[in-house]
Amino acid sequence: MKNAYNLIRKIHLYTAFIIVSFIVMYFITGFMMKHGDWFPQSDAKVFSKKFDLHISKEMNEEEWSIYLQDKFDIHAQRKRSNKNNDGTISFKYSKPGEFSTVTLTADKSVATLRTQHFSAYGTFAGFHRLNGYGGGWLYDIYVFMLDLASIALLVFVVTGLYLWYKLIRKKTWGIIILSASIIYTLIIIALFMNG
Amino acid sequence: MQSKGDTVKWQKQITIPPYKNDDQFSNDIRDSLGLMGWTLPWEVKKDSASFQFAVSHAGKDYTVKIHNNENILDVYENRKGFWSVFNGLHPFGGDLPNTPGMINSWKYYQDFTVVVLLFSAISGIFIFLRRKSERKAGFIILFSCIGLSVLIMLSVWL
């Protein structure tokens, strides 16, 4: 039994160590987003530029996205492309603090790069919102760390409950607080479902 | 009982408020109907004979239709289900129109949770520091993980 306790204690401790930075990042950026009006905000600065392309090679949209990212030296996560009604295609790239769109004409001869630079607030929000695999290896690692942080938080809660159950003799207050928070959340959900 | 995805139509008679603009008109009708949620400006559809708008919150979507400025309105109510509400609690920051005060108290609970979690992280590391046996290995892992995490964040940003 003592071995099980020590194992759970170590899982709890080292899980927290591994993900503490990402969890703190989530707390800080989430708090800033929730209280956006407490922080200075300014409009994004927009830069736009046109480029002539001379490409004879046939490429699919994914290859175009990678090609344009390399050509315009965009260090950001590749997002899904959009086909517009006028035949142009928009390729999107996002990273904290920056959002770029490259619009390619229907004949694929001209590309327009439009880059938005956000304020510090927008950058923090970008860290919080970055998601989705497949936009480049660096961003895949980041998203993996976010997934790991989410799983670790669950492990952290479960192992924490186990440690509390084993360590604390008088559990009355713990049970009251735990029950109250669960009941409160369920009431909020019920109010939303029936509101 | 209405289940997830089912759309229920009901009607209600109200006094139609004066029209100033789409937002004000939609909000006034929503308030007269007592619907909880935000009106969605991009969902407004109107012509000379009718006006339609949508109201939404984490648990339900409503589409409200007004025909020829008649006092009886058609309301189409769609329930989104448990998981939609569960997901919706994450970004919900309170101040939802026409809600019971308890729902808007969620924003204070969120703030409290953030403070408690930060305190847990800091106090947990403090408690760990008091044990000499694992201090060295723990410090190596802790600072390696913090260094690696910060490096990944900087690489993504720069």
Interface residues (C-beta under 8 A of the other chain):
Chain A: L13 Y14 A16 F17 I18 I19 V20 S21 F22 I23 V24 M25 F27 G30 F31 K34 H75 Q77 K95 P96 G97 T123 F127 L130 L138 Y139 I141 Y142 M145 Y184 T185 I187 I188 I189 L191 F192 M193 N194 G195
Chain B: M36 H57 A58 G59 K60 R79 G81 F82 V85 F86 G88 L89 G93 T99 P100 M102 I103 W106 K107 Y109 Q110 D111 V114 L117 L118 A121 G124 I125 F128 E134 G138 I141 L142 C145 I146 S149 V150 I152 M153 S155 V156 W157 L158
